[in-house]
Amino acid sequence: MAIDRSTAATATPLAFLPKSKLPAAVAWGGDAVRYVDQRELPTEVRVVSARTVEELVAAIASLGVRGAPCIGIFGAYGVALLRRTILDDVAFATAAARLRAARPTAVNLAWAVDRVLAADDMLAEAEAIHREQEAVDAAIARYGLELIPERARIITHCHTGALATGALGTALGVILAAHRAGKQPTVFIDETRPLLQGSRLTELELREAGVDAVVQVDGAAAFVMLRQNVDLVIVGADRVARNGDTANKIGTYSLAVLAAHHGIPFYVAAPRSSFDLATESGADIPIEQRDPDEITTIRGTRVAQAQARVFNPAFDVTPHRLVTAFITERGVLRPPYGESIR
Amino acid sequence: MAIDRSTAATATPLAFLPKSKLPAAVAWGGDAVRYVDQRELPTEVRVVSARTVEELVAAIASLGVRGAPCIGIFGAYGVALLRRTILDDVAFATAAARLRAARPTAVNLAWAVDRVLAADDMLAEAEAIHREQEAVDAAIARYGLELIPERARIITHCHTGALATGALGTALGVILAAHRAGKQPTVFIDETRPLLQGSRLTELELREAGVDAVVQVDGAAAFVMLRQNVDLVIVGADRVARNGDTANKIGTYSLAVLAAHHGIPFYVAAPRSSFDLATESGADIPIEQRDPDEITTIRGTRVAQAQARVFNPAFDVTPHRLVTAFITERGVLRPPYGESIR
């Protein structure tokens, strides 16, 4: 189980392999904002053009566009588009406010809309927001790349790719960088119940990028560590507390315990914006319980009786002592996290 | 996480609470063999009467009846029924041979059919086979009961109940015995991907029996151990090697590691017939890879692209050092298993 391969890879180029064949998650289209409709994935990869405020709002509200950074970029381009198509100032302000409120819990959306509204050249500002996200993801990938051995065998969980951030992705960005640098990673993807982001999104992104990837049920991760010579686990984060405790998709804590048991490093790739210095530890993070239907039905098909009781936490909290390192756009953070995170 | 409740429960009665409202998995019906059609579960609980050799064979071949002991009991009653309805000896022998071959991999089926064929009173022999299974399951439940504290909080995986054994069940039998003895267990059921036996079958059996039970995704087990004060894990076994290494549904090994990490006992309930003394250790158990469609589709609904590569082992192997004890019909086996199993 020991990693006996060199991790010195600072000189490898970042992109000598072709990029993904998938269309961009979000893009400026001149007279529209283009996006991949995520509700159709993975059965269909469909690029949709949103031209009116109704179409922009519907794309966000229906979860056609999802992932906090991705929604922010979409909203930014959306405002720039509306400014070009709605000449009346009052009508434009009303439309921008509707777009800003399309998904109240998405703080990135309101932040991005406000930033674009305050700019003289709105399209340039939207493009700047997109470029900044790309720069953050690229920096995470560059720092993370050095932690990935040649021919690394990796387990990842949930989805942390382009369809979520609108750029390279976080944990998936590190894997894609390793692939483009010719390190030939093999990735075991947890399907990630209940919402199956692993089998629906991560599998698609990795395969389209040419990465060697296989999907497994979440319960198989331990056995894969034992029998498949896994080198490392890498995941994203919803929120990191000041002490390094990490909230992420349900199943992450399990992976962290299993990695520790098998002597495998457990990495968390997350931008600085995910670190919440106002939260002291994981004990201060409330656990959201989600709809039981996510477990009793799968994409509309019933798999348990409707009367079944369900325990469906949206995420879990991994104690900081199980995290080998955090990979951020400013560098790799090691314990003690109380200091390195500050 | 420590268990501070009494485990002394030898004097508690086994059955002062009402039994399950579910119909029997298999039963003699006079002019038919009755069974619960497991393909319809959990959406519909339908009792079917098989009267002809065609209906008996179809019930087994279509997986309407499943679970090795359950198939054996069904086959035993089936032969007894055919002897009553087919007067011609040659025609009867042909029909019995067809029934015996309905599912070639089910060794219990051939064994039970042969045993009934060799008996003078075929129905009495079939009933004896059924009663013997009930006695085995009851003995496992009785020994297991003593390991279950009052108000125990339990995690279980897959399905080990009446629908599989035709009697009380193994791990589920222990839980049901604890419930009937008034110990008021709470059970967290792993849904058990890929085939969801936990949410489809275990949930149904426990709820119909009045047990406090909730379903969770497999990835939630670790977080449930950490935050929900879990007392123990109990599972069944497909096959136990001479040294105690245990093959069981994929996800079992993960649970065992997580239980060890949290200081929680990990019990395996299995009849003597599951102990394979010819297999020295888990390394000698070949791992069957199952159909990728089990992961890329769920009950006919596509959840990953058809081109997705899949790693789908049917079961995993838990090293004996992670098993706190085996619960058998002859008593509770403790380490060192090399001795106790022999």
Interface residues (C-beta under 8 A of the other chain):
Chain A: P42 T43 H157 F188 D190 E191 T192 R193 P194 L196 S199 R200 E203 L204 R207 A213 V214 V215 Q216 V217 D218 G219 A220 A221 A222 F223 V224 L226 R227 Q228 I250 G251 T252 Y253 S254 V257 L258 A260 H261 I287 I295 T296 I298 R299 G300 T301 R302 V303 A304 Q305 Q307 A308 R309 V310 F311 N312 P313 D316 V317
Chain B: P42 T43 H157 F188 D190 E191 T192 R193 P194 L196 S199 R200 E203 L204 R207 A213 V214 V215 Q216 V217 D218 G219 A220 A221 A222 F223 V224 L226 R227 Q228 I250 G251 T252 Y253 S254 L255 V257 L258 A260 H261 I287 I295 T296 I298 R299 G300 T301 R302 V303 A304 Q305 Q307 A308 R309 V310 F311 N312 P313 D316 V317
